[in-house]
Amino acid sequence: MIAVIRTRVNGKSKKLCDLDLMKFTENQVRQRMYERGIEEDAFFICSITDWNVDRILSLREAYVLKQAVEELYDGDSTIVAYLLNQGRSIYFIATHYYKYLSKDEVEAMVKVIGQVESEKLLVTFYKTGSWVNFVSQYLKAGYLLQIKDKYYIDVA
């Protein structure tokens, strides 16, 4: 989780460093900034390079993401990076947990369908008009994720 940290002074920003947030605690980073005389409101994260995420984050937000990676996904950042790239909020990422279902689309949908009332299922399928649109509805809603030919379901 390589964060590009920038400082802001008098309306201008300047790159400070690239920092692997997985190696340091939030307090260690804050302490180092304090030692260098950098006020907390004068630094921010503008991207996470190894996740291909260009997004402005506070240090607190970045550490919420780190916590999600460590505690929800056992150190695998794939889902968190995907959700960030899809524009999901930090709150959404912190409050949703995705569980692996399958590599096979049909198998994944069978598991999803098993959790839905049959009447609701039929209405949804009828409204979408095709299998592709049916699966897309679940993907668009964020109930189902497809990442690198793997399917995950939102269980939180």
Steps between C-alpha positions, in 0.01 A plus 500: 500500500738764367353844570619816328502766769488867414520811714293813452626845588344831392276326246789315332577130537831320478583131502646398831559125455375156404420305814401135550217538750500126573839541673405782737219575742293813464654637820853441370422699185337781698797512738747521211300783341496682834879455534545656156277792597219408261153582628237228471276708274796574272558148365285258305517188288439554128533141376577142588734400222507122537118494489483737199277732704513875442287646775553753775484341843568616851742297705207373709314381188808318373536319830132400494576337163810334644289361784247361250779327305655351813186405694241419233713364217805347673746739338361469145433850366324388178142571609578828680700631201220395262234677707711818516548493124123461461454824696358341815522705818730418789186446711364248247829310492523492880142379545480232229671164491526295182540124511636291214230302318643342188691542175196376310224755428218244506620343825531845658149599390355172630640589843362855473159381380480259791478800733217679315126442523372329186240768421757779528739294288246447222401867494864610481580252224189603303583871532858452385401292197813287472758307696772758430279787621394292801861445610581865423227616740675325788839636391372859462330488839829397663342184639733296283856580387686355205874548529740320268243229417420437865164574659450637850179565694427779744426331832501804728 
